[in-house]
Amino acid sequence: MYCQQSSPMLNANHDHYEVRPRKDRDGFDLISELFRYGPILYAGPDAVRNAIAYAKYRAHFRSQRAIIRVLDDSGAVVEMHEWSGAFTVTRATASTCSRTS
């Protein structure tokens, strides 16, 4: 489900979230193994921003480190947010991550 990288920051002690476009092109899904009932749908002009904000809130509320990845239609990472006390944003390049599944 998640893009695999050889980063020491990616481990089991982090909450992992992905924001992916829906297959029907009607919004975005916030995906995590922590969600009991499946992905959360976000639609509208601020869908990606709202999905990232919810994942950040949830990570802060759980006092857990988090990694949030925003993916495009092909599954390539476009943007990555990491939390270790404060969120940082990393813009992905083609060499940062490639889709393996």
C-alpha positions in Angstrom: 0.0 0.0 0.0 2.8 2.4 0.8 5.7 3.5 -1.4 8.8 1.9 -0.2 11.9 4.0 0.5 15.2 3.3 2.2 14.7 6.0 4.7 15.6 5.5 8.4 12.6 7.8 9.2 10.1 5.2 8.0 9.5 2.6 10.6 6.7 0.9 12.7 6.8 3.7 15.3 5.3 6.2 12.8 1.7 6.6 11.7 1.6 6.4 7.9 -1.0 8.3 5.9 -1.5 8.6 2.1 -3.6 11.1 0.2 -4.6 9.6 -3.2 -6.9 10.7 -5.9 -10.0 8.6 -6.2 -10.3 6.3 -9.2 -13.6 7.9 -10.1 -11.8 11.3 -10.0 -14.4 12.6 -7.5 -12.1 13.9 -4.8 -9.3 12.3 -2.7 -9.0 9.5 -0.2 -7.0 9.7 3.1 -5.7 6.2 3.6 -4.2 4.7 6.7 -4.2 1.3 8.4 -5.3 3.0 11.5 -8.8 3.8 10.1 -11.2 1.2 11.2 -13.8 1.6 8.5 -11.5 2.3 5.5 -10.4 5.5 3.7 -11.9 8.9 4.4 -13.2 10.8 1.3 -12.4 14.5 0.8 -13.9 16.5 -2.0 -13.9 20.1 -3.1 -11.3 22.7 -3.9 -9.5 22.2 -0.5 -9.7 18.4 -0.4 -5.9 17.7 -0.2 -5.3 20.4 2.3 -8.2 19.2 4.5 -7.0 15.6 4.4 -3.4 16.6 5.4 -4.8 18.8 8.2 -6.8 15.9 9.6 -3.9 13.5 9.5 -1.7 16.1 11.2 -4.4 16.6 13.9 -4.8 12.9 14.4 -1.0 12.4 14.8 -0.7 15.3 17.2 -3.7 14.0 19.2 -2.1 10.5 19.4 1.3 12.0 20.3 2.7 9.8 17.6 5.2 10.6 14.8 3.6 10.6 11.4 4.4 10.5 7.7 1.9 11.8 5.3 2.4 11.2 1.6 0.4 12.9 -1.2 0.4 10.8 -4.4 -0.6 11.6 -8.0 -2.7 9.5 -10.3 0.3 7.2 -11.2 1.1 6.6 -7.5 4.3 8.7 -7.5 4.9 10.8 -4.3 4.3 14.5 -5.0 4.7 15.8 -1.5 5.6 14.3 1.9 5.0 15.7 5.4 6.9 14.4 8.4 6.3 15.1 12.0 8.8 14.9 14.8 7.6 17.6 17.1 6.8 19.9 14.2 5.8 19.2 10.6 8.2 19.6 7.7 7.2 19.4 4.1 9.4 17.7 1.5 8.6 18.1 -2.2 9.3 14.8 -3.9 11.2 14.3 -7.1 11.2 11.4 -9.6 14.3 10.0 -7.9 12.8 10.2 -4.3 10.3 7.4 -4.7 9.1 5.1 -7.5 6.0 3.0 -7.5 6.8 -0.6 -6.8 3.4 -2.2 -6.9 
